[in-house]
Amino acid sequence: MMGDFSKYFVATIILLTTVFGAEYVSICVDEANFRKEPSLEATIKWDLQKYYPLEILSKQGEWFKVIDYVGNEGWVHKVVLNIPAKSVIINANDVNIRKSPSLKGKIIGSTYKGEIFFLVNNLPKWTKVKNSVTGKEGYIHNSLLWGI
Protein backbone atom coordinates (compact mmCIF):
# COMPACT_ATOMS: atom_id res chain seq x y z
CA MET A 1 0.00 0.00 0.00
CA MET A 2 1.26 3.46 -0.84
CA GLY A 3 2.31 5.56 2.20
CA ASP A 4 1.29 9.18 2.73
CA PHE A 5 4.67 10.49 1.58
CA SER A 6 4.48 8.46 -1.64
CA LYS A 7 0.98 9.72 -2.36
CA TYR A 8 2.05 13.35 -1.89
CA PHE A 9 5.18 12.81 -3.98
CA VAL A 10 3.22 11.32 -6.89
CA ALA A 11 0.60 14.09 -6.65
CA THR A 12 3.37 16.74 -6.70
CA ILE A 13 4.97 15.22 -9.81
CA ILE A 14 1.61 15.13 -11.62
CA LEU A 15 0.91 18.73 -10.61
CA LEU A 16 4.34 19.95 -11.76
CA THR A 17 4.01 18.16 -15.10
CA THR A 18 0.58 19.71 -15.59
CA VAL A 19 1.74 23.21 -14.62
CA PHE A 20 5.08 23.24 -16.40
CA GLY A 21 4.32 20.82 -19.24
CA ALA A 22 6.34 17.94 -20.50
CA GLU A 23 10.05 18.24 -21.13
CA TYR A 24 11.37 16.93 -24.43
CA VAL A 25 14.81 15.94 -25.65
CA SER A 26 16.04 14.68 -29.01
CA ILE A 27 18.82 12.39 -30.15
CA CYS A 28 21.95 14.31 -31.25
CA VAL A 29 24.09 11.43 -32.60
CA ASP A 30 23.64 9.28 -35.70
CA GLU A 31 22.41 6.32 -33.66
CA ALA A 32 21.64 5.97 -29.93
CA ASN A 33 20.86 2.91 -27.85
CA PHE A 34 17.46 2.80 -26.17
CA ARG A 35 18.05 0.55 -23.14
CA LYS A 36 15.94 -1.49 -20.75
CA GLU A 37 17.70 -0.05 -17.66
CA PRO A 38 20.00 2.93 -16.92
CA SER A 39 23.31 1.17 -17.55
CA LEU A 40 25.74 0.58 -20.42
CA GLU A 41 25.47 -3.12 -19.61
CA ALA A 42 21.66 -3.12 -19.86
CA THR A 43 19.86 -4.83 -22.73
CA ILE A 44 19.43 -2.63 -25.79
CA LYS A 45 15.75 -2.49 -26.73
CA TRP A 46 16.46 -0.82 -30.09
CA ASP A 47 18.41 2.00 -31.70
CA LEU A 48 17.07 5.50 -32.19
CA GLN A 49 17.97 7.69 -35.16
CA LYS A 50 19.42 11.17 -35.04
CA TYR A 51 16.89 13.94 -34.21
CA TYR A 52 14.29 11.49 -32.81
CA PRO A 53 12.31 13.38 -30.10
CA LEU A 54 11.56 11.86 -26.69
CA GLU A 55 9.70 12.96 -23.57
CA ILE A 56 11.54 12.79 -20.23
CA LEU A 57 9.80 10.69 -17.60
CA SER A 58 12.54 10.69 -14.96
CA LYS A 59 16.26 11.02 -14.43
CA GLN A 60 18.75 8.77 -12.65
CA GLY A 61 22.28 10.17 -12.55
CA GLU A 62 23.41 10.67 -16.16
CA TRP A 63 20.51 8.61 -17.53
CA PHE A 64 17.05 9.71 -18.65
CA LYS A 65 14.00 7.48 -18.66
CA VAL A 66 12.09 8.55 -21.76
CA ILE A 67 9.00 7.73 -23.78
CA ASP A 68 8.50 8.10 -27.53
CA TYR A 69 5.42 9.26 -29.38
CA VAL A 70 3.92 5.77 -29.59
CA GLY A 71 4.44 4.95 -25.90
CA ASN A 72 7.69 2.96 -25.90
CA GLU A 73 9.73 3.56 -22.73
CA GLY A 74 13.44 3.13 -22.20
CA TRP A 75 16.64 4.70 -20.93
CA VAL A 76 19.16 6.86 -22.80
CA HIS A 77 22.39 8.47 -21.62
CA LYS A 78 22.53 12.28 -21.56
CA VAL A 79 25.56 12.46 -23.91
CA VAL A 80 23.35 11.39 -26.84
CA LEU A 81 20.69 14.05 -26.21
CA ASN A 82 19.88 17.61 -27.21
CA ILE A 83 18.34 19.23 -24.16
CA PRO A 84 15.84 20.74 -24.89
CA ALA A 85 14.64 18.97 -28.02
CA LYS A 86 15.43 20.53 -31.37
CA SER A 87 12.96 18.41 -33.32
CA VAL A 88 9.36 17.19 -33.43
CA ILE A 89 7.62 14.20 -34.98
CA ILE A 90 4.40 14.03 -36.98
CA ASN A 91 1.70 12.17 -35.02
CA ALA A 92 -1.02 11.98 -37.69
CA ASN A 93 -1.42 10.68 -41.24
CA ASP A 94 -1.44 12.89 -44.35
CA VAL A 95 -0.48 16.19 -42.71
CA ASN A 96 -0.37 19.40 -44.75
CA ILE A 97 2.57 21.78 -44.52
CA ARG A 98 1.53 25.40 -45.04
CA LYS A 99 3.30 28.57 -46.13
CA SER A 100 1.72 30.59 -43.29
CA PRO A 101 0.33 29.63 -39.84
CA SER A 102 -3.33 29.38 -40.84
CA LEU A 103 -5.76 26.89 -42.34
CA LYS A 104 -6.02 29.44 -45.16
CA GLY A 105 -2.26 29.28 -45.70
CA LYS A 106 -1.17 27.83 -49.03
CA ILE A 107 -0.35 24.11 -48.84
CA ILE A 108 3.30 23.75 -49.87
CA GLY A 109 3.74 20.07 -49.10
CA SER A 110 2.55 17.11 -47.09
CA THR A 111 4.06 14.65 -44.67
CA TYR A 112 3.31 11.38 -42.92
CA LYS A 113 3.10 9.96 -39.41
CA GLY A 114 6.53 9.38 -37.92
CA GLU A 115 8.45 11.89 -40.04
CA ILE A 116 10.88 14.06 -38.09
CA PHE A 117 11.19 17.83 -38.52
CA PHE A 118 13.46 20.43 -36.95
CA LEU A 119 11.72 22.87 -34.66
CA VAL A 120 12.17 26.41 -36.06
CA ASN A 121 9.59 28.52 -34.20
CA ASN A 122 6.74 27.50 -31.92
CA LEU A 123 3.65 29.72 -31.92
CA PRO A 124 0.51 29.28 -29.76
CA LYS A 125 -1.33 27.11 -32.34
CA TRP A 126 1.22 26.50 -35.11
CA THR A 127 4.88 25.51 -35.34
CA LYS A 128 7.29 26.46 -38.09
CA VAL A 129 9.27 23.35 -38.97
CA LYS A 130 12.11 22.45 -41.28
CA ASN A 131 12.29 19.09 -43.03
CA SER A 132 15.28 17.18 -41.63
CA VAL A 133 16.09 15.76 -45.09
CA THR A 134 15.14 18.40 -47.70
CA GLY A 135 15.53 21.54 -45.58
CA LYS A 136 12.17 22.94 -46.75
CA GLU A 137 10.29 25.04 -44.17
CA GLY A 138 6.61 25.50 -43.43
CA TYR A 139 3.94 25.53 -40.74
CA ILE A 140 2.11 22.59 -39.17
CA HIS A 141 -0.72 22.87 -36.64
CA ASN A 142 0.47 21.95 -33.13
CA SER A 143 -2.21 19.27 -32.72
CA LEU A 144 -0.49 17.26 -35.47
CA LEU A 145 2.95 17.33 -33.82
CA TRP A 146 4.49 15.45 -30.91
CA GLY A 147 7.39 16.84 -28.95
CA ILE A 148 6.38 20.45 -28.37
PyMOL commands that set and color helices and strands:
alter all, ss='L'
color gray80, all
select helices_A, chain A and resi 4-20+78-80+142-144
alter helices_A, ss='H'
color red, helices_A
select strands_A, chain A and resi 24-27+31-35+44-49+53-60+63-67+73-77+81-82+87-90+95-98+107-111+116-122+126-131+137-141+145-146
alter strands_A, ss='S'
color yellow, strands_A
deselect
rebuild
show_as cartoon
